[in-house]
Amino acid sequence: MQIFSGGVRREGFWHDLHRYAHVVRYQTYAGLKSEISRTYLGVVWWLLEPTMAAVTMYIVFGFLLSSAPPNQRPASRAEFFPFLLVGTFAWQWFHNSAMLAANSIILKSGIMQQVYLPKGIFPLVSVLNGTWKFLCTFSVMTVVLWLLGYPPNEAYLALPVIVLIQFTFNLAVGLPLSVWIPYFRDGSAVIGAVLGFVGMASGIFFRPSQVPARYAPYVYYNPLANLLTAYRTVLLDRGWPDWWALSRVAAIAVVLLALGIVMMRRFDLKLAKIAV
C-alpha cells in the first residue's frame, strides 16, 4: 500500500525498512563505533556494566538470602552468582534497548530536519545496537559460566530462539515508546521507573518458584520473567525451556509490534515536527 502525504511518498512499514536497509546498517555501525570511542574501556564496558550490577546484587541479596528459609534461597552463594549473572545480562539488554529506542526519535531530530527517513528506523537501530552489544557480552558470559561449572549442552540449540523472541519483544516495546516520548518529554523518567519495577518483578535475583503459591502465577504474566527463566533453564539447569511459555511471549511481542507499527505509520510525518 502506498500513501502520499505532504509530498512524501510512503510505502508499507516493511517495504520502508527494506528500502532503507543500508541506512539501518550504517547507523547501527556508526552508533556502536561512536559509543566505543567515547570511553577508554570501549567494548570492555559492555561486559562490565551488567557484571557490576550482578556483583552488587550478589553482595546485597546473597548475604541477605543466606538467612532465609532453605526453600527460599539458592543452594549456595556459589550458585547464586551465576543465577544473577544470567538474569542481569538478559535484563540489561531489554532495559537498555527499551530506553534507547524510546528516546531515539528525539535524539535524531536533527537528521529528520534534513532528509526524510521512516521514523521506525531510529528505534530499530537502537535495538540493533543493544543486540550486538548483548551478543558480544553474552558469548563471554557463556565462557565464564563454563569456568564456573556450567558447560555447554545440547539445550544450547534453543538459545537462538530465545534470543530472537527477546529481540522481537525489545523492539515491540521500544517502537511505541519512541512514538510516545516526543509528545511527552517527561515520559523518559516514567519509563525508567516502570522498567525498574518490571526488572525487580522479573526475577533477576529470585526464582518465580520462590514466590508464595498464590502469587506465583502473576509473576509469569510478565514476559521478561518467562525469558529469564528460559535462559536459566538452558544455561544453568541444562534443560530445554518451556516452549509454551515462550510461545506466549512471542505472541505478546507480535501483538505489541503490530501496534507499534500502526502508531509509527500514523504519526510518521508528524514526529519530525514534534521532535524538534
Backbone as CSV, one residue per row, in Angstrom:
resi,resn,N_x,N_y,N_z,CA_x,CA_y,CA_z,C_x,C_y,C_z
1,MET,0.853,-1.196,0.000,0.000,0.000,0.000,0.883,1.237,0.000
2,GLN,0.561,2.197,-0.880,1.330,3.422,-0.961,0.487,4.583,-0.444
3,ILE,1.085,5.435,0.347,0.385,6.582,0.909,1.159,7.834,0.532
4,PHE,0.445,8.871,0.066,1.087,10.125,-0.281,0.633,11.189,0.709
5,SER,1.606,11.799,1.388,1.255,12.813,2.382,2.344,13.859,2.422
6,GLY,1.937,15.117,2.269,2.905,16.201,2.352,3.988,16.099,1.291
7,GLY,3.659,15.514,0.127,4.645,15.414,-0.938,5.626,14.292,-0.748
8,VAL,5.488,13.505,0.311,6.410,12.405,0.584,5.702,11.097,0.279
9,ARG,6.337,10.284,-0.509,5.756,9.005,-0.860,6.096,7.992,0.224
10,ARG,5.069,7.379,0.807,5.271,6.457,1.917,4.803,5.069,1.525
11,GLU,5.656,4.105,1.681,5.332,2.716,1.388,4.929,2.021,2.687
12,GLY,4.746,0.702,2.608,4.470,-0.066,3.807,5.677,-0.077,4.729
13,PHE,5.430,-0.378,6.005,6.492,-0.332,7.012,7.654,-1.233,6.650
14,TRP,7.367,-2.484,6.293,8.439,-3.436,5.998,9.138,-3.089,4.692
15,HIS,8.375,-2.524,3.746,8.997,-2.079,2.500,9.973,-0.944,2.779
16,ASP,9.575,-0.046,3.688,10.469,1.056,4.062,11.770,0.536,4.657
17,LEU,11.651,-0.453,5.543,12.851,-0.992,6.179,13.759,-1.652,5.153
18,HIS,13.163,-2.345,4.212,13.972,-2.977,3.158,14.640,-1.913,2.290
19,ARG,13.883,-0.888,1.948,14.405,0.174,1.089,15.551,0.929,1.751
20,TYR,15.449,1.124,3.075,16.461,1.884,3.805,17.367,0.976,4.635
21,ALA,17.517,-0.262,4.198,18.346,-1.212,4.954,19.782,-0.716,5.074
22,HIS,20.283,-0.058,4.033,21.657,0.444,4.084,21.805,1.524,5.156
23,VAL,20.736,2.314,5.365,20.772,3.333,6.402,20.784,2.683,7.780
24,VAL,19.986,1.630,7.940,19.953,0.909,9.210,21.324,0.333,9.524
25,ARG,21.952,-0.297,8.523,23.291,-0.890,8.735,24.304,0.180,9.118
26,TYR,24.289,1.285,8.385,25.277,2.338,8.651,25.053,2.970,10.024
27,GLN,23.798,3.275,10.353,23.501,3.910,11.639,23.862,2.979,12.798
28,THR,23.625,1.687,12.623,23.986,0.727,13.667,25.493,0.688,13.860
29,TYR,26.217,0.593,12.754,27.681,0.557,12.834,28.227,1.860,13.414
30,ALA,27.712,2.988,12.937,28.205,4.288,13.407,27.905,4.472,14.891
31,GLY,26.736,4.023,15.327,26.385,4.161,16.737,27.295,3.359,17.642
32,LEU,27.584,2.123,17.240,28.481,1.280,18.033,29.894,1.857,18.052
33,LYS,30.366,2.308,16.893,31.713,2.872,16.807,31.830,4.128,17.659
34,SER,30.800,4.978,17.614,30.818,6.210,18.404,30.810,5.900,19.898
35,GLU,30.015,4.913,20.300,29.937,4.567,21.718,31.265,4.027,22.226
36,ILE,31.938,3.218,21.410,33.239,2.662,21.797,34.274,3.770,21.943
37,SER,34.240,4.738,21.005,35.253,5.798,21.004,35.082,6.792,22.141
38,ARG,33.870,6.854,22.747,33.624,7.834,23.798,34.177,7.425,25.150
39,THR,34.549,6.169,25.329,35.042,5.698,26.620,36.404,5.044,26.461
40,TYR,37.208,5.105,27.526,38.519,4.470,27.499,38.392,2.946,27.482
41,LEU,37.366,2.432,28.148,37.210,0.985,28.235,36.602,0.384,26.977
42,GLY,35.864,1.196,26.211,35.296,0.726,24.957,34.398,-0.479,25.136
43,VAL,34.688,-1.531,24.366,33.869,-2.738,24.382,33.859,-3.383,25.765
44,VAL,34.947,-3.232,26.508,35.032,-3.852,27.834,33.903,-3.355,28.729
45,TRP,33.487,-2.100,28.556,32.425,-1.561,29.392,31.111,-2.289,29.164
46,TRP,30.885,-2.772,27.940,29.662,-3.526,27.665,29.568,-4.739,28.589
47,LEU,30.717,-5.332,28.876,30.747,-6.504,29.749,30.710,-6.097,31.217
48,LEU,31.384,-5.000,31.546,31.481,-4.589,32.950,30.147,-4.102,33.506
49,GLU,29.358,-3.412,32.689,28.112,-2.825,33.190,27.174,-3.876,33.789
50,PRO,26.781,-4.910,33.049,25.899,-5.914,33.672,26.601,-6.738,34.734
51,THR,27.928,-6.954,34.572,28.656,-7.733,35.579,28.679,-7.000,36.914
52,MET,28.923,-5.692,36.878,28.933,-4.909,38.115,27.564,-4.907,38.780
53,ALA,26.518,-4.845,37.968,25.166,-4.896,38.529,24.920,-6.235,39.210
54,ALA,25.390,-7.319,38.571,25.221,-8.651,39.151,26.013,-8.782,40.450
55,VAL,27.229,-8.251,40.459,28.070,-8.323,41.658,27.411,-7.558,42.805
56,THR,26.852,-6.383,42.481,26.193,-5.576,43.514,25.032,-6.343,44.141
57,MET,24.198,-6.931,43.295,23.062,-7.691,43.817,23.514,-8.943,44.557
58,TYR,24.630,-9.521,44.107,25.158,-10.709,44.791,25.584,-10.354,46.217
59,ILE,26.267,-9.216,46.356,26.723,-8.791,47.680,25.546,-8.502,48.595
60,VAL,24.532,-7.805,48.038,23.384,-7.426,48.864,22.480,-8.620,49.143
61,PHE,21.974,-9.232,48.083,20.977,-10.275,48.257,21.588,-11.614,48.632
62,GLY,22.827,-11.838,48.241,23.468,-13.101,48.592,23.585,-13.267,50.090
63,PHE,23.978,-12.211,50.772,24.124,-12.288,52.222,22.781,-12.197,52.929
64,LEU,21.850,-11.402,52.366,20.525,-11.321,52.978,19.779,-12.645,52.854
65,LEU,19.878,-13.257,51.668,19.170,-14.507,51.440,19.776,-15.668,52.214
66,SER,21.017,-15.508,52.673,21.659,-16.609,53.393,20.958,-16.913,54.712
67,SER,20.147,-15.953,55.195,19.419,-16.182,56.435,17.954,-16.563,56.195
68,ALA,17.576,-16.664,54.905,16.204,-17.026,54.574,16.008,-18.530,54.722
69,PRO,14.747,-18.996,54.777,14.494,-20.435,54.834,15.117,-21.149,53.646
70,PRO,15.534,-22.400,53.810,16.222,-23.119,52.738,15.459,-23.166,51.427
71,ASN,14.128,-23.251,51.483,13.361,-23.342,50.243,13.169,-21.995,49.553
72,GLN,13.717,-20.919,50.138,13.567,-19.591,49.556,14.911,-18.941,49.252
73,ARG,15.941,-19.732,49.083,17.250,-19.178,48.751,17.993,-20.156,47.860
74,PRO,19.020,-19.705,47.159,19.822,-20.607,46.364,20.511,-21.644,47.240
75,ALA,20.879,-22.779,46.615,21.536,-23.834,47.391,22.835,-23.327,48.003
76,SER,23.517,-22.423,47.359,24.757,-21.865,47.885,25.030,-20.534,47.213
77,ARG,25.898,-19.739,47.833,26.263,-18.464,47.216,26.988,-18.695,45.897
78,ALA,27.694,-19.808,45.779,28.394,-20.123,44.537,27.407,-20.300,43.385
79,GLU,26.216,-20.800,43.677,25.198,-20.968,42.651,24.428,-19.672,42.404
80,PHE,24.406,-18.807,43.406,23.635,-17.576,43.291,24.265,-16.601,42.304
81,PHE,25.586,-16.533,42.251,26.228,-15.576,41.347,25.947,-15.897,39.879
82,PRO,26.124,-17.138,39.397,25.733,-17.434,38.010,24.264,-17.137,37.747
83,PHE,23.417,-17.407,38.738,21.989,-17.128,38.626,21.761,-15.636,38.367
84,LEU,22.423,-14.794,39.155,22.313,-13.347,38.971,22.915,-12.902,37.642
85,LEU,24.023,-13.511,37.269,24.728,-13.117,36.057,23.832,-13.281,34.837
86,VAL,23.199,-14.421,34.720,22.332,-14.680,33.566,21.153,-13.703,33.556
87,GLY,20.513,-13.535,34.706,19.364,-12.637,34.778,19.729,-11.194,34.479
88,THR,20.872,-10.757,34.983,21.272,-9.358,34.794,21.620,-9.065,33.345
89,PHE,22.333,-9.972,32.686,22.715,-9.742,31.285,21.466,-9.625,30.407
90,ALA,20.518,-10.556,30.586,19.301,-10.520,29.777,18.468,-9.284,30.087
91,TRP,18.398,-8.931,31.367,17.631,-7.742,31.765,18.246,-6.463,31.215
92,GLN,19.566,-6.339,31.303,20.232,-5.136,30.808,19.992,-4.950,29.313
93,TRP,19.961,-6.050,28.586,19.689,-5.957,27.146,18.319,-5.330,26.911
94,PHE,17.315,-5.824,27.620,15.969,-5.279,27.461,15.909,-3.820,27.910
95,HIS,16.436,-3.535,29.084,16.345,-2.188,29.652,17.031,-1.163,28.758
96,ASN,18.256,-1.458,28.351,18.999,-0.507,27.519,18.330,-0.323,26.158
97,SER,17.859,-1.415,25.561,17.202,-1.320,24.254,15.935,-0.488,24.342
98,ALA,15.126,-0.736,25.359,13.863,-0.011,25.504,14.098,1.475,25.741
99,MET,15.056,1.815,26.601,15.315,3.221,26.901,15.898,3.948,25.693
100,LEU,16.851,3.318,25.009,17.450,3.958,23.840,16.437,4.107,22.713
101,ALA,15.623,3.076,22.512,14.603,3.153,21.463,13.578,4.230,21.781
102,ALA,13.178,4.325,23.038,12.176,5.309,23.438,12.627,6.734,23.129
103,ASN,13.909,7.007,23.297,14.442,8.360,23.087,15.084,8.555,21.720
104,SER,15.017,7.545,20.865,15.762,7.578,19.602,15.289,8.679,18.661
105,ILE,13.991,8.907,18.572,13.489,9.917,17.636,13.849,11.326,18.124
106,ILE,13.795,11.543,19.420,14.213,12.837,19.975,15.687,13.082,19.668
107,LEU,16.511,12.069,19.886,17.954,12.227,19.700,18.332,12.429,18.237
108,LYS,17.515,11.945,17.322,17.824,12.051,15.893,16.989,13.117,15.198
109,SER,16.449,14.044,15.953,15.588,15.070,15.354,16.347,15.915,14.328
110,GLY,17.648,16.107,14.543,18.437,16.892,13.597,18.481,16.256,12.225
111,ILE,18.658,14.957,12.177,18.680,14.244,10.896,17.332,14.353,10.207
112,MET,16.255,14.261,10.982,14.915,14.286,10.394,14.592,15.633,9.755
113,GLN,15.267,16.695,10.195,15.028,18.009,9.606,15.739,18.160,8.263
114,GLN,16.691,17.285,7.988,17.482,17.411,6.770,16.983,16.527,5.637
115,VAL,16.489,15.364,5.965,16.073,14.416,4.936,14.973,13.529,5.498
116,TYR,14.079,13.115,4.613,13.019,12.222,5.086,13.545,10.803,5.249
117,LEU,13.302,10.234,6.429,13.576,8.832,6.702,12.395,8.278,7.482
118,PRO,11.996,7.058,7.205,10.929,6.448,8.021,11.356,6.448,9.484
119,LYS,10.522,6.942,10.353,10.924,7.113,11.750,11.153,5.787,12.466
120,GLY,10.583,4.716,11.931,10.807,3.408,12.541,12.253,2.958,12.484
121,ILE,13.037,3.585,11.617,14.456,3.239,11.512,15.180,3.500,12.827
122,PHE,14.850,4.587,13.497,15.616,5.011,14.657,15.466,4.078,15.868
123,PRO,14.257,3.685,16.257,14.173,2.686,17.337,14.743,1.341,16.932
124,LEU,14.616,0.979,15.646,15.192,-0.285,15.183,16.707,-0.273,15.332
125,VAL,17.347,0.835,14.954,18.802,0.950,15.092,19.212,0.851,16.556
126,SER,18.441,1.483,17.440,18.747,1.433,18.875,18.697,0.000,19.396
127,VAL,17.671,-0.732,18.991,17.543,-2.116,19.444,18.644,-2.978,18.840
128,LEU,19.011,-2.729,17.586,20.098,-3.478,16.962,21.426,-3.203,17.671
129,ASN,21.658,-1.940,18.042,22.875,-1.615,18.798,22.938,-2.419,20.089
130,GLY,21.827,-2.402,20.828,21.776,-3.160,22.062,21.954,-4.649,21.840
131,THR,21.446,-5.142,20.717,21.548,-6.577,20.423,22.990,-6.990,20.137
132,TRP,23.700,-6.201,19.349,25.104,-6.525,19.081,25.930,-6.509,20.364
133,LYS,25.658,-5.539,21.221,26.369,-5.485,22.498,26.045,-6.705,23.348
134,PHE,24.774,-7.087,23.363,24.365,-8.248,24.145,25.030,-9.513,23.613
135,LEU,25.045,-9.694,22.302,25.625,-10.906,21.735,27.119,-11.007,22.044
136,CYS,27.811,-9.864,22.001,29.245,-9.869,22.335,29.465,-10.267,23.786
137,THR,28.719,-9.645,24.682,28.911,-9.932,26.108,28.332,-11.295,26.486
138,PHE,27.274,-11.701,25.805,26.654,-12.992,26.096,27.617,-14.137,25.793
139,SER,28.384,-13.998,24.701,29.353,-15.037,24.356,30.436,-15.144,25.423
140,VAL,30.840,-13.997,25.967,31.837,-14.010,27.044,31.231,-14.633,28.304
141,MET,29.961,-14.304,28.573,29.302,-14.833,29.761,29.216,-16.354,29.721
142,THR,28.957,-16.923,28.549,28.873,-18.384,28.467,30.212,-19.035,28.793
143,VAL,31.300,-18.371,28.412,32.630,-18.890,28.764,32.830,-18.829,30.275
144,VAL,32.415,-17.715,30.882,32.520,-17.573,32.339,31.701,-18.646,33.035
145,LEU,30.499,-18.899,32.541,29.660,-19.941,33.134,30.325,-21.310,33.011
146,TRP,30.976,-21.550,31.888,31.693,-22.815,31.685,32.774,-22.977,32.760
147,LEU,33.510,-21.901,32.999,34.574,-21.945,34.010,34.008,-22.128,35.416
148,LEU,32.765,-21.676,35.614,32.127,-21.812,36.920,31.431,-23.158,37.099
149,GLY,31.525,-24.011,36.080,30.956,-25.349,36.197,29.651,-25.565,35.465
150,TYR,29.348,-24.706,34.495,28.126,-24.846,33.705,28.503,-24.918,32.223
151,PRO,29.003,-26.052,31.769,29.468,-26.182,30.378,28.308,-26.193,29.387
152,PRO,28.597,-25.949,28.117,27.550,-26.006,27.080,26.911,-27.392,27.018
153,ASN,25.683,-27.428,26.586,24.950,-28.686,26.461,24.040,-28.613,25.248
154,GLU,23.347,-29.713,24.949,22.515,-29.756,23.746,21.369,-28.749,23.792
155,ALA,20.959,-28.339,24.981,19.874,-27.361,25.090,20.291,-25.986,24.577
156,TYR,21.590,-25.767,24.360,22.054,-24.503,23.783,21.417,-24.253,22.416
157,LEU,20.942,-25.310,21.768,20.289,-25.145,20.475,19.033,-24.285,20.578
158,ALA,18.499,-24.163,21.781,17.306,-23.339,21.985,17.643,-21.862,22.140
159,LEU,18.902,-21.529,22.384,19.271,-20.135,22.648,18.949,-19.184,21.497
160,PRO,19.222,-19.559,20.223,18.861,-18.628,19.140,17.374,-18.284,19.128
161,VAL,16.528,-19.244,19.466,15.084,-18.986,19.502,14.753,-18.012,20.628
162,ILE,15.344,-18.232,21.800,15.086,-17.343,22.942,15.565,-15.931,22.636
163,VAL,16.760,-15.833,22.044,17.316,-14.522,21.699,16.431,-13.816,20.669
164,LEU,15.958,-14.556,19.677,15.096,-13.962,18.658,13.794,-13.454,19.264
165,ILE,13.211,-14.230,20.168,11.967,-13.806,20.819,12.212,-12.555,21.652
166,GLN,13.333,-12.506,22.373,13.594,-11.307,23.172,13.883,-10.107,22.284
167,PHE,14.587,-10.312,21.185,14.828,-9.201,20.260,13.503,-8.625,19.773
168,THR,12.580,-9.503,19.394,11.264,-9.057,18.925,10.526,-8.316,20.032
169,PHE,10.618,-8.841,21.246,9.944,-8.194,22.380,10.568,-6.830,22.674
170,ASN,11.896,-6.745,22.648,12.573,-5.465,22.875,12.098,-4.416,21.869
171,LEU,12.056,-4.814,20.592,11.612,-3.888,19.546,10.144,-3.548,19.713
172,ALA,9.338,-4.546,20.091,7.902,-4.328,20.256,7.599,-3.338,21.376
173,VAL,8.442,-3.298,22.404,8.272,-2.330,23.492,8.837,-0.969,23.097
174,GLY,9.990,-0.967,22.463,10.657,0.285,22.122,9.963,1.088,21.036
175,LEU,9.334,0.411,20.081,8.722,1.111,18.944,7.583,2.046,19.366
176,PRO,6.574,1.565,20.087,5.518,2.507,20.501,6.009,3.571,21.481
177,LEU,6.984,3.221,22.316,7.514,4.221,23.246,8.202,5.355,22.493
178,SER,8.851,5.030,21.377,9.548,6.062,20.600,8.557,7.047,19.974
179,VAL,7.335,6.600,19.737,6.294,7.497,19.219,5.733,8.355,20.339
180,TRP,5.641,7.794,21.523,5.025,8.488,22.658,5.920,9.588,23.236
181,ILE,7.217,9.319,23.352,8.144,10.241,24.028,8.169,11.634,23.400
182,PRO,8.187,11.799,22.064,8.196,13.162,21.522,6.996,14.004,21.957
183,TYR,5.881,13.366,22.278,4.692,14.087,22.719,4.697,14.312,24.229
184,PHE,5.478,13.526,24.933,5.525,13.633,26.398,6.979,13.472,26.838
185,ARG,7.727,14.574,26.817,9.170,14.528,27.040,9.539,13.976,28.413
186,ASP,8.689,14.229,29.418,8.977,13.730,30.754,8.745,12.227,30.866
187,GLY,8.278,11.641,29.784,7.982,10.218,29.811,9.195,9.345,30.038
188,SER,10.394,9.852,29.722,11.609,9.055,29.923,11.785,8.670,31.380
189,ALA,11.514,9.619,32.279,11.626,9.330,33.711,10.586,8.306,34.132
190,VAL,9.376,8.440,33.585,8.312,7.486,33.906,8.691,6.098,33.418
191,ILE,9.191,6.023,32.189,9.584,4.733,31.611,10.693,4.097,32.432
192,GLY,11.680,4.904,32.841,12.776,4.377,33.653,12.276,3.771,34.947
193,ALA,11.328,4.457,35.594,10.776,3.953,36.858,9.985,2.667,36.632
194,VAL,9.179,2.639,35.578,8.373,1.448,35.284,9.265,0.263,34.945
195,LEU,10.296,0.508,34.135,11.201,-0.577,33.766,11.958,-1.110,34.980
196,GLY,12.303,-0.202,35.898,12.966,-0.646,37.126,12.080,-1.592,37.925
197,PHE,10.795,-1.235,38.033,9.855,-2.108,38.749,9.690,-3.444,38.025
198,VAL,9.546,-3.378,36.696,9.393,-4.609,35.910,10.599,-5.512,36.089
199,GLY,11.793,-4.902,36.121,13.008,-5.691,36.304,13.033,-6.407,37.639
200,MET,12.680,-5.673,38.702,12.669,-6.297,40.022,11.629,-7.410,40.106
201,ALA,10.522,-7.236,39.382,9.456,-8.240,39.412,9.690,-9.378,38.432
202,SER,10.750,-9.281,37.633,11.006,-10.308,36.617,11.769,-11.509,37.161
203,GLY,12.317,-11.367,38.354,13.069,-12.473,38.925,14.555,-12.401,38.648
204,ILE,15.103,-11.181,38.618,16.546,-11.055,38.411,17.293,-11.734,39.549
205,PHE,16.812,-11.555,40.788,17.521,-12.113,41.940,16.708,-13.169,42.695
206,PHE,15.616,-13.635,42.086,14.857,-14.726,42.713,14.208,-15.575,41.627
207,ARG,13.925,-16.801,41.982,13.184,-17.684,41.073,11.685,-17.496,41.318
208,PRO,10.891,-17.496,40.250,9.441,-17.402,40.456,8.901,-18.488,41.384
209,SER,9.588,-19.629,41.447,9.144,-20.705,42.329,9.292,-20.334,43.800
210,GLN,10.087,-19.286,44.097,10.252,-18.834,45.469,9.089,-17.949,45.936
211,VAL,8.292,-17.471,44.983,7.169,-16.605,45.315,6.057,-17.452,45.930
212,PRO,5.356,-16.942,46.951,4.232,-17.697,47.524,3.281,-18.197,46.448
213,ALA,2.768,-19.393,46.635,1.984,-20.079,45.602,0.839,-19.229,45.056
214,ARG,0.200,-18.451,45.910,-0.968,-17.680,45.450,-0.568,-16.513,44.543
215,TYR,0.707,-16.111,44.593,1.163,-15.004,43.753,1.986,-15.475,42.551
216,ALA,2.491,-16.686,42.588,3.389,-17.187,41.545,2.810,-17.052,40.134
217,PRO,1.536,-17.384,39.897,1.009,-17.257,38.532,1.115,-15.844,37.966
218,TYR,1.002,-14.838,38.841,1.059,-13.455,38.374,2.459,-13.081,37.900
219,VAL,3.471,-13.707,38.480,4.844,-13.424,38.059,5.024,-13.781,36.592
220,TYR,4.418,-14.886,36.183,4.596,-15.347,34.807,3.742,-14.579,33.807
221,TYR,2.910,-13.649,34.282,2.248,-12.736,33.355,3.256,-11.765,32.760
222,ASN,4.383,-11.617,33.437,5.458,-10.738,32.991,6.291,-11.478,31.941
223,PRO,6.298,-11.039,30.687,7.063,-11.734,29.646,8.540,-11.899,29.987
224,LEU,9.116,-10.894,30.664,10.538,-10.976,30.997,10.827,-12.093,31.993
225,ALA,9.898,-12.353,32.890,10.080,-13.444,33.842,10.198,-14.772,33.099
226,ASN,9.411,-14.948,32.059,9.481,-16.157,31.253,10.787,-16.238,30.471
227,LEU,11.252,-15.105,29.970,12.515,-15.101,29.220,13.697,-15.409,30.129
228,LEU,13.735,-14.775,31.306,14.826,-15.046,32.244,14.826,-16.510,32.670
229,THR,13.643,-17.053,32.912,13.548,-18.461,33.282,14.052,-19.352,32.163
230,ALA,13.740,-18.988,30.926,14.191,-19.786,29.780,15.712,-19.794,29.677
231,TYR,16.329,-18.614,29.801,17.793,-18.547,29.758,18.415,-19.415,30.845
232,ARG,17.897,-19.301,32.050,18.476,-20.047,33.182,18.258,-21.547,33.038
233,THR,17.127,-21.938,32.503,16.863,-23.362,32.299,17.897,-23.964,31.363
234,VAL,18.243,-23.235,30.311,19.215,-23.723,29.331,20.637,-23.634,29.867
235,LEU,21.006,-22.460,30.379,22.399,-22.207,30.740,22.812,-22.829,32.076
236,LEU,21.894,-22.873,33.027,22.248,-23.328,34.375,21.686,-24.707,34.706
237,ASP,20.445,-24.959,34.287,19.809,-26.230,34.620,20.021,-27.300,33.557
238,ARG,20.650,-26.894,32.434,20.964,-27.844,31.344,19.704,-28.539,30.830
239,GLY,18.622,-27.783,30.742,17.373,-28.352,30.252,16.778,-27.511,29.140
240,TRP,15.735,-28.046,28.525,15.059,-27.308,27.458,14.049,-26.344,28.075
241,PRO,13.869,-25.177,27.469,12.944,-24.190,28.032,11.493,-24.628,27.863
242,ASP,10.611,-23.940,28.543,9.180,-24.169,28.423,8.713,-23.499,27.122
243,TRP,8.525,-24.312,26.088,8.189,-23.763,24.781,6.819,-23.082,24.782
244,TRP,5.893,-23.597,25.578,4.576,-22.980,25.636,4.674,-21.574,26.224
245,ALA,5.476,-21.427,27.279,5.660,-20.102,27.877,6.322,-19.146,26.886
246,LEU,7.309,-19.642,26.147,7.988,-18.797,25.159,7.049,-18.424,24.015
247,SER,6.155,-19.339,23.646,5.208,-19.025,22.566,4.257,-17.909,23.001
248,ARG,3.915,-17.879,24.274,3.067,-16.795,24.772,3.804,-15.455,24.698
249,VAL,5.072,-15.476,25.078,5.873,-14.244,24.991,5.975,-13.787,23.543
250,ALA,6.204,-14.730,22.628,6.297,-14.390,21.211,4.994,-13.785,20.702
251,ALA,3.866,-14.336,21.139,2.567,-13.810,20.706,2.365,-12.383,21.219
252,ILE,2.735,-12.142,22.481,2.618,-10.792,23.048,3.504,-9.825,22.270
253,ALA,4.719,-10.277,21.945,5.651,-9.424,21.211,5.105,-9.066,19.827
254,VAL,4.515,-10.030,19.144,3.967,-9.783,17.802,2.819,-8.783,17.870
255,VAL,1.944,-8.934,18.864,0.813,-8.008,19.011,1.313,-6.591,19.306
256,LEU,2.265,-6.469,20.240,2.811,-5.148,20.565,3.549,-4.539,19.377
257,LEU,4.259,-5.374,18.628,4.983,-4.881,17.460,4.011,-4.371,16.406
258,ALA,2.913,-5.091,16.202,1.894,-4.643,15.244,1.307,-3.297,15.676
259,LEU,1.061,-3.159,16.972,0.549,-1.888,17.498,1.556,-0.763,17.263
260,GLY,2.829,-1.054,17.521,3.870,-0.049,17.310,3.975,0.368,15.856
261,ILE,3.841,-0.588,14.956,3.911,-0.274,13.522,2.751,0.618,13.109
262,VAL,1.555,0.311,13.607,0.387,1.140,13.299,0.602,2.565,13.814
263,MET,1.104,2.687,15.033,1.362,4.015,15.594,2.422,4.755,14.788
264,MET,3.480,4.042,14.414,4.564,4.670,13.665,4.086,5.161,12.312
265,ARG,3.255,4.360,11.634,2.741,4.770,10.329,1.812,5.984,10.452
266,ARG,1.056,6.018,11.531,0.091,7.109,11.709,0.778,8.436,11.995
267,PHE,1.848,8.392,12.795,2.488,9.628,13.248,3.820,9.909,12.546
268,ASP,4.136,9.136,11.537,5.451,9.236,10.891,5.806,10.664,10.491
269,LEU,4.947,11.323,9.768,5.256,12.665,9.267,5.155,13.728,10.357
270,LYS,4.346,13.489,11.355,4.180,14.482,12.434,5.381,14.489,13.372
271,LEU,6.060,13.346,13.522,7.128,13.238,14.509,8.290,14.170,14.199
272,ALA,8.552,14.439,12.907,9.662,15.327,12.552,9.456,16.728,13.114
273,LYS,8.194,17.163,13.201,7.905,18.498,13.734,7.851,18.476,15.260
274,ILE,7.253,17.439,15.820,7.090,17.372,17.265,8.425,17.176,17.974
275,ALA,9.347,16.418,17.341,10.606,16.039,17.991,11.614,17.165,18.065
276,VAL,11.358,18.278,17.365,12.322,19.385,17.353,12.464,19.993,18.744
